[in-house]
Amino acid sequence: MCYHGTPVNIIVGSHVWIEDPEVSWIDGQVSKINGKDAEIETTNGKKVVASLSKILPKDMEAPPGGVDDMTKLSYLHEPGVLQNLKIRYELNEIYTYTGNILIAINPFQRLPHIYGAHMMHQYKGAPFGELSPHVFAVADVAYRAMIHEGKSNSILVSGESGAGKTETTKMLMQYLAFLGGRAATEGRTVEQQVLESNPVLEAFGNAKTVRNNNSSRFGKFVEIQFDKSGRISGAAIRTYLLERSRVCQVNDPERNYHCFYLLCNAPQEEVEKYKLGNPRSFHYLNQSKCYELADVSDAREYLATRRAMDIVGISQKDQEAIFRVVAAILHIGNIEFTKGKEVDSSIPKDDTAKFHLKTTAELLMCDIDALEDALCKRVMITPEEVIKRSLDPQSAAVSRDGLAKTLYSRLFDWLVDKINNSIGQDPNSKCLIGVLDIYGFESFKSNSFEQFCINFTNEKLQQHFNQAKSQTTLHTSSLLIAVFSVCDMIKSFTCLLLTA
Ligand SMILES: Nc1ncnc2c1ncn2[C@@H]1O[C@H](COP(=O)(O)OP(=O)(O)OP(=O)(O)O)[C@@H](O)[C@H]1O
């Protein structure tokens, strides 16, 4: 096997790959060699001169349909890997192994025939590698290793935003539910509850981004606990790094968290109860001109979310309270400030700001003067005394946004706790399978500190996986699923090869 950078004897007539600014890599045949350069006739009819050190050999013996495990490739270099995935993707084969890593390419279309019950039966107990690469095979290895060796396993799903991590996680959960699920006797089973909690988590933790209309803006580790006989006995959802800044700041063409738009499109009596209306009238939503999602009705989604909340055991009273906080956050965002009488002080700007202040206090059931004070003043506690200092309008707006972000992230954590309480944990469970769906790496023209944290976390996890992999065998290690969308494949692959 030849890795990127290993010198290979390139001679006149060799079939090679060279980098191309438009299509990433292009293949061709060497027609001349002059010292350190080679002239290549590319398959798209061009003549290109390239340095020999930048030319990679092309495997001419690779099967026309590609290989299902990339360790079988003669050259495991970037163009070889990409070509193999491309060939398979064109044949609707979205999964490929690289040893015990599963690469998944986002098909951007439903492929029900590869996820049905008959497929689950086929993969159950089948030795890894015997059947075509599949996400079910990875879950099956994890489950069998847990049963036979009594050890917990984790599956790490990694990839860029929009690549398909959350969808892949859902397939994993469905397969684990199939393997370890109980026959539904009375009430709902643990696995049903975990799967049903998705719409609730997505309503509050997902948003439209440039890359993905339903992007998870938090990391999620789902822990499925099993009893001695391999049946699911409990589960816990742990969430990380909710993107707080989105609550107050959204850029075109993105949206804030789905729940804000759902509530603005709730039945009329609800909208009136919370004194809401058109999303365009709220500062936290109208910084972006995107209010609707293609093919999605926020009004219908609101009702679906309420139903999902019923299913996961959130009472009507709690649901009311949740949406009161969501509405309050929108009103908080509309409290504008102007200079007060004293130097560097602030007061609500006008009657509109006062209306939103009053509504926020009503919704949060707190004292309006205390709320105004909390926004317009800063309390400093020193060993000697408590000092209250006025804030100028700009600082009051910062303090307002801080309150909105904290309220939202506490609400999200509370929701996750509520879901976990309702699902129930098994304190006696000895084994678990964890599925980590961390939110994907992102790279924009200008990247915020949050992007840095996301990308750093992804790098760290990849490193951790590599270490775990080098120390253990397939059956006891963490398992990795790397997901890609075709447009990001090239960039992502560079990352994968660098870290693999
Ligand atoms: N296996 C699949 N089958 C069908 N569609 C898929 C599949 N995987 C992904 N998709 C499509 O791609 C979209 C984005 O996928 P997903 O939300 O899972 O990405 P993600 O990697 O979790 O992104 P983010 O990091 O932004 O949350 C999905 O809404 C779905 O339309």
PDBQT file of the ligand as one rigid body, heavy atoms in Angstrom, charges set to zero:
ROOT
HETATM    1  N1  LIG A 601     -28.666   8.707   5.644  1.00  0.00    +0.000 N 
HETATM    2  C1  LIG A 601     -29.408   9.714   5.178  1.00  0.00    +0.000 A 
HETATM    3  N2  LIG A 601     -30.501   9.463   4.414  1.00  0.00    +0.000 NA
HETATM    4  C2  LIG A 601     -31.240  10.476   3.920  1.00  0.00    +0.000 A 
HETATM    5  N3  LIG A 601     -30.985  11.800   4.124  1.00  0.00    +0.000 NA
HETATM    6  C3  LIG A 601     -29.926  12.110   4.867  1.00  0.00    +0.000 A 
HETATM    7  C4  LIG A 601     -29.068  11.097   5.442  1.00  0.00    +0.000 A 
HETATM    8  N4  LIG A 601     -28.090  11.726   6.122  1.00  0.00    +0.000 NA
HETATM    9  C5  LIG A 601     -28.328  13.053   5.999  1.00  0.00    +0.000 A 
HETATM   10  N5  LIG A 601     -29.420  13.298   5.250  1.00  0.00    +0.000 N 
HETATM   11  C6  LIG A 601     -29.976  14.625   4.875  1.00  0.00    +0.000 C 
HETATM   12  O1  LIG A 601     -29.026  15.639   5.201  1.00  0.00    +0.000 OA
HETATM   13  C7  LIG A 601     -29.579  16.597   6.115  1.00  0.00    +0.000 C 
HETATM   14  C8  LIG A 601     -28.508  17.015   7.119  1.00  0.00    +0.000 C 
HETATM   15  O2  LIG A 601     -28.177  15.902   7.922  1.00  0.00    +0.000 OA
HETATM   16  P1  LIG A 601     -27.920  16.029   9.508  1.00  0.00    +0.000 P 
HETATM   17  O3  LIG A 601     -28.858  17.002  10.122  1.00  0.00    +0.000 OA
HETATM   18  O4  LIG A 601     -27.862  14.649  10.054  1.00  0.00    +0.000 OA
HETATM   19  O5  LIG A 601     -26.459  16.678   9.463  1.00  0.00    +0.000 OA
HETATM   20  P2  LIG A 601     -25.452  16.924  10.676  1.00  0.00    +0.000 P 
HETATM   21  O6  LIG A 601     -24.138  16.382  10.248  1.00  0.00    +0.000 OA
HETATM   22  O7  LIG A 601     -26.026  16.379  11.947  1.00  0.00    +0.000 OA
HETATM   23  O8  LIG A 601     -25.379  18.494  10.678  1.00  0.00    +0.000 OA
HETATM   24  P3  LIG A 601     -25.137  19.532  11.895  1.00  0.00    +0.000 P 
HETATM   25  O9  LIG A 601     -23.750  19.328  12.388  1.00  0.00    +0.000 OA
HETATM   26  O10 LIG A 601     -25.321  20.846  11.211  1.00  0.00    +0.000 OA
HETATM   27  O11 LIG A 601     -26.195  19.244  12.896  1.00  0.00    +0.000 OA
HETATM   28  C9  LIG A 601     -30.774  15.880   6.747  1.00  0.00    +0.000 C 
HETATM   29  O12 LIG A 601     -31.767  16.803   7.134  1.00  0.00    +0.000 OA
HETATM   30  C10 LIG A 601     -31.236  14.963   5.628  1.00  0.00    +0.000 C 
HETATM   31  O13 LIG A 601     -32.074  15.688   4.726  1.00  0.00    +0.000 OA
ENDROOT
TORSDOF 0
